[in-house]
């Protein structure tokens, strides 16, 4: 049986340097397929779809809301040719009802242990319109390694520089943050993978650089400490979302190869200032993630926040505007207040204002978003700051004798520096 797995194209954030990482959802889904399924994967961000290639079934994996309309177009094209199409992934789950209009089947939930039933239904000609497994999550100890051999590895670099492979050590999240849908998608209970399973997968990835994509590792201190201890012998270099701001955690993270973290900067407090300093004291870089447009944000507040980011010497910053994705507290609240003025999902890219802010006009917030990017990177470009982060990882790899041949020279050429 020939299955074509497609990841629809999507635009990068306006002002953001464009690069592409190997997507995580498709390789996790592929690992859940029976062995007799022949999978070909197309990342439309980097490849062109040939709709005339023969295929038995098409699966479309969508992570972002901004992918959904393109995903629907792809499905409509295949279905017009008589090819059955099934959808899955994060944004499929957020937009399931609309997606059903373009699908032969919509899969909601985690795929492990479920695809045998779906494919048996397909082969028998009784494919169901929806497979709803959101609350029927697989036992976390049964989650194996992702199927990365479906990827075309040479596509995922930046100017010849080896980027990161994505891996997860847990699912679910006990935090239910205002703009986030993870509580709906993965559940409000933190579900850590057994340490040996996560370590086995990391060790098996033929890449020294990883992105641990868990929503937050800062959910269970003892599990976190054990994970980092077991990661030390791997000598991998990795980035992640926040880790706990505790000396023993930061120390072990650094020993385990922590390269940099994505840290939300939500105010200008000494708490944030000291947290960034502690990361840096442990040799861990910080890319700040800054959400603009919350109800308490005034124009002066946002300008002051940008000044603060420069003062605390973030290694990089990524600015987004509040985007009310379905199944979030933000969506429910702003919709109830009749403040959302666009439901064009192509606008839900986190760099376009689609609602009426409380303290200013939508146009003003949009301008402040652009000003934030331009001000933060005025003295040093985003590419130069990226180069400095790569210098850090190269130094760590050289210290561990894990630097791959040519990477140092490639990094220097890619970012316009001499080796």
C-alpha positions in Angstrom: 0.0 0.0 0.0 1.4 3.4 -1.0 0.7 6.3 1.3 1.8 9.8 0.5 2.3 12.0 3.6 2.2 15.7 2.9 3.2 18.7 5.1 1.6 21.8 3.5 3.7 24.9 3.0 3.4 27.9 5.3 5.0 31.3 5.5 7.6 32.3 8.0 7.0 35.2 10.4 7.3 38.5 8.8 10.8 39.9 9.6 12.1 36.4 10.6 15.1 34.8 8.9 13.8 31.9 6.9 15.1 28.5 7.6 13.3 25.1 7.8 13.5 22.4 10.4 12.5 18.8 9.8 8.8 18.6 11.0 8.1 16.5 14.0 4.4 15.6 13.5 4.8 13.7 10.3 7.7 11.6 11.5 5.8 10.7 14.7 2.7 9.8 12.6 4.8 7.7 10.2 6.1 5.7 13.1 2.5 4.7 14.0 1.9 3.2 10.6 2.0 -0.6 10.1 5.1 -2.0 8.5 3.5 -2.9 5.2 2.7 0.7 4.4 5.1 2.3 1.9 5.4 6.0 2.9 6.7 8.8 0.8 6.9 12.2 2.5 6.7 15.6 0.9 7.4 18.8 2.8 5.8 21.4 0.5 7.9 24.1 2.1 10.9 22.6 0.2 9.4 20.4 -2.5 6.8 20.5 -5.2 3.8 18.1 -5.1 3.3 16.0 -8.3 -0.4 15.3 -8.2 -0.1 12.8 -11.0 2.2 10.4 -9.1 0.2 7.2 -8.4 -0.8 6.7 -4.7 -3.3 4.7 -2.8 -4.0 7.1 0.1 -2.9 10.6 1.0 -2.4 11.8 4.6 -2.1 15.5 5.2 -0.3 16.5 8.5 -0.9 20.1 9.6 0.7 21.7 12.5 -0.2 25.4 12.2 -3.5 27.2 11.6 -1.8 29.0 8.7 -1.4 25.7 6.9 -5.0 24.7 6.9 -6.3 26.5 3.8 -3.4 25.2 1.8 -4.0 21.7 3.2 -7.6 21.9 2.1 -6.5 22.9 -1.4 -4.2 19.9 -1.7 -7.0 17.6 -0.5 -9.5 19.0 -2.9 -7.0 18.4 -5.8 -6.4 14.7 -4.8 -10.1 14.0 -4.2 -11.0 15.4 -7.6 -8.8 12.7 -8.9 -10.6 10.0 -6.9 -7.8 9.7 -4.2 -8.9 9.3 -0.6 -7.5 11.9 1.8 -7.1 11.7 5.6 -6.1 14.7 7.8 -4.3 14.7 11.1 -2.0 16.9 13.2 -2.4 19.9 15.6 -4.2 22.3 13.3 -6.5 19.5 12.0 -7.6 19.1 15.6 -8.2 22.8 16.0 -10.1 23.1 12.8 -11.7 19.7 12.6 -15.2 20.7 11.6 -14.1 22.8 8.7 -11.5 20.2 7.6 -14.2 17.6 7.3 -15.5 19.4 4.3 -12.3 18.7 2.5 -11.5 15.2 3.8 -12.6 11.6 3.5 -11.5 11.1 7.1 -10.3 13.4 9.9 -8.2 11.9 12.7 -8.3 13.6 16.1 -5.9 12.5 18.8 -2.6 10.7 19.1 -2.0 8.1 16.3 -0.1 5.4 18.2 -2.0 2.1 18.2 -4.9 3.5 16.2 -3.7 3.5 12.5 -4.3 -0.3 12.0 -8.0 0.3 12.5 -8.0 3.3 10.2 -6.2 1.6 7.4 -8.3 -1.6 7.7 -11.4 0.6 7.3 -9.8 2.2 4.2 -9.0 -1.2 2.6 -12.5 -2.4 3.3 -14.0 0.7 1.8 -15.6 1.9 5.0 -13.4 4.8 6.0 -15.1 6.8 8.7 -15.6 10.6 8.4 -14.0 11.2 11.8 -11.8 9.1 14.1 -12.1 10.8 17.5 -9.4 9.5 19.9 -8.7 12.8 21.8 -9.4 11.3 25.2 -8.2 7.8 24.3 -4.5 8.6 24.5 -1.9 5.8 24.1 0.0 4.7 27.2 3.1 7.0 27.2 5.4 4.0 27.7 4.4 2.7 24.3 5.6 5.7 22.4 8.6 4.7 20.4 11.0 6.6 18.2 9.9 8.8 15.3 10.4 7.5 11.8 13.0 10.0 10.6 14.1 7.9 7.6 11.2 9.4 5.6 13.0 12.8 5.6 15.2 14.0 2.8 18.0 15.1 5.1 19.9 17.4 2.7 16.9 19.7 2.6 17.1 20.7 6.2 20.0 23.0 6.6 20.6 26.7 6.5 23.2 27.7 3.9 24.8 24.3 4.4 24.7 24.5 8.2 23.4 21.5 10.0 20.3 22.5 11.9 18.4 20.5 14.6 16.4 17.4 14.7 13.1 17.5 16.7 12.4 15.1 19.5 10.0 15.0 22.5 10.5 13.6 26.0 6.9 14.2 27.2 3.4 15.0 26.2 0.6 17.0 27.8 1.0 20.1 30.0 -0.3 20.9 33.5 -0.2 24.6 32.7 -3.2 26.1 30.9 -1.8 29.3 29.5 -4.0 32.0 28.0 -2.9 31.8 24.4 -2.1 28.1 24.2 -4.1 25.1 23.0 -1.8 22.4 24.4 -4.2 21.6 27.3 -6.9 20.7 24.7 -4.5 18.9 22.3 -2.4 16.9 24.7 -4.4 17.1 27.9 -3.8 19.0 31.2 -1.8 16.1 32.7 1.9 16.1 32.3 2.8 12.7 30.7 6.6 12.2 30.7 8.0 9.4 28.6 10.1 6.8 30.5 13.6 8.2 30.6 15.1 5.2 28.9 12.7 5.6 25.9 13.5 9.3 25.5 17.3 8.6 25.8 17.1 5.7 23.4 15.5 7.9 20.7 17.9 10.8 21.2 20.9 8.5 21.0 19.6 7.0 17.8 19.3 10.4 16.0 22.2 10.9 13.6 22.5 14.5 14.5 24.4 16.1 17.3 22.0 19.0 17.5 18.5 18.6 18.9 15.4 20.6 19.6 13.4 19.1 22.5 10.0 20.3 21.5 8.1 19.6 24.8 5.8 22.5 25.7 7.8 22.9 28.9 10.3 20.7 30.6 9.7 22.5 33.9 6.9 20.3 35.1 8.4 17.6 37.3 11.7 18.4 38.9 12.9 14.9 39.7 12.0 13.6 36.2 13.8 16.7 34.7 16.9 16.1 36.7 17.0 12.4 35.8 16.5 13.2 32.1 19.4 15.6 32.1 21.7 13.2 34.0 21.0 10.5 31.4 21.6 12.9 28.6 25.1 13.8 29.7 26.9 10.8 28.1 25.1 11.5 24.8 27.1 14.7 24.3 24.2 16.2 22.3 23.7 19.9 22.0 20.1 21.0 22.3 17.6 23.8 22.7 14.2 23.6 24.3 11.4 25.6 25.8 11.8 26.6 29.5 13.5 24.6 32.1 13.2 25.1 35.8 15.0 28.1 37.3 16.8 26.1 40.0 20.5 25.9 40.5 20.7 22.1 40.4 18.5 21.9 37.2 20.5 24.6 35.4 23.8 22.9 36.3 22.7 19.5 35.0 21.2 21.0 31.9 24.5 22.7 31.1 26.4 19.5 31.7 23.8 17.7 29.5 24.6 20.0 26.6 21.9 22.7 26.8 22.7 25.2 24.0 19.9 27.7 24.4 16.3 27.9 25.6 13.2 29.7 24.4 12.1 31.7 27.3 8.9 33.8 27.4 9.6 37.4 28.5 6.3 38.6 29.8 7.3 41.6 31.8 10.3 43.8 32.9 10.6 42.4 36.4 13.8 41.5 38.2 12.5 38.0 38.2 13.0 37.9 34.4 16.2 39.8 34.5 17.7 37.4 37.0 16.4 34.3 35.2 18.1 35.4 32.0 21.3 36.1 33.9 21.3 32.6 35.5 20.9 31.0 32.1 23.9 33.0 30.8 25.9 32.2 33.9 25.5 28.5 33.1 26.6 29.1 29.5 23.0 28.7 28.1 21.8 31.1 25.5 18.4 32.6 25.5 16.0 33.3 22.7 13.2 35.4 24.2 9.7 34.8 23.0 7.7 38.0 23.3 3.9 38.1 22.9 2.5 41.5 22.1 -1.1 42.7 22.4 -2.3 41.4 25.8 -5.0 43.6 27.4 -2.6 45.4 29.7 -0.2 46.3 26.9 -0.2 50.0 26.1 2.1 51.6 23.5 4.4 52.8 26.2 4.5 49.4 27.9 5.5 47.7 24.6 8.3 50.3 23.9 9.6 49.8 27.5 9.5 46.1 27.1 11.7 46.3 23.9 14.2 48.5 25.8 14.3 46.0 28.6 15.1 43.2 26.1 18.1 45.0 24.9 19.2 45.8 28.4 19.2 42.2 29.6 21.2 41.1 26.5 19.0 38.4 25.1 20.9 36.4 22.5 17.9 36.6 20.2 14.2 37.6 20.3 11.1 36.4 18.5 8.1 38.7 18.5 4.6 37.6 17.9 1.2 39.2 18.3 -1.5 37.6 20.3 -3.4 35.3 18.0 -6.7 33.7 19.2 -6.3 30.2 18.0 -9.4 28.0 18.4 -9.6 26.0 21.7 -7.6 28.6 23.7 -8.7 30.8 26.5 -7.8 33.8 24.2 -10.2 32.6 21.5 -13.1 32.0 23.9 -12.7 35.3 25.6 -12.1 37.5 22.5 -14.9 35.8 20.6 -17.3 36.3 23.5 -16.4 40.0 23.6 -16.9 40.3 19.8 -13.3 41.5 19.4 -12.1 39.1 16.6 -12.5 40.7 13.2 -10.8 38.1 11.0 -11.5 34.4 10.7 -9.3 34.1 7.6 -7.0 31.4 8.8 -4.2 32.6 6.5 -4.1 35.6 8.8 -3.4 33.4 11.9 0.3 33.5 11.4 1.1 35.2 14.7 2.4 38.3 12.9 -0.9 39.8 11.8 -3.4 41.4 14.2 -6.8 39.7 13.8 -8.6 41.2 16.8 -9.3 44.6 18.4 -6.7 45.2 21.2 -7.9 46.8 24.4 -5.4 49.7 24.7 -4.9 50.7 21.1 -6.1 50.2 17.5 -5.2 47.0 15.6 -3.2 49.2 13.2 -1.1 50.6 16.0 -0.4 47.1 17.4 0.6 46.0 14.0 3.1 48.8 13.7 4.5 48.2 17.1 5.1 44.6 16.1 7.2 45.7 13.2 8.9 48.3 15.4 9.8 45.6 17.9 11.6 43.5 15.4 13.4 46.5 13.8 14.4 48.1 17.1 15.8 44.9 18.7 17.8 44.0 15.6 18.8 47.6 14.7 22.4 47.4 15.9 23.0 43.8 15.1 21.1 41.8 12.5 19.2 38.6 13.2 21.6 36.7 11.0 24.6 37.9 13.1 22.9 37.0 16.3 22.2 33.5 14.9 25.8 33.3 13.9 26.8 34.0 17.5 24.5 31.2 18.8 26.1 28.8 16.3 29.5 29.9 17.5 28.4 28.8 21.0 27.4 25.4 19.8 30.5 24.9 17.8 32.7 25.8 20.8 30.7 23.3 22.9 31.1 20.6 20.2 34.9 21.3 19.9 35.2 20.9 23.7 33.5 17.5 23.5 35.2 16.5 20.3 31.8 16.1 18.6 32.1 18.8 16.0 31.3 17.3 12.6 33.8 17.9 9.7 33.3 21.1 7.8 30.7 22.5 10.1 32.9 25.3 11.4 33.9 26.5 8.0 30.3 26.2 6.7 29.0 28.2 9.6 31.5 30.9 9.0 30.7 31.2 5.3 27.0 31.0 5.9 27.0 34.0 8.2 29.6 36.0 6.4 32.4 35.5 8.9 36.0 34.2 8.6 36.7 30.8 10.1 
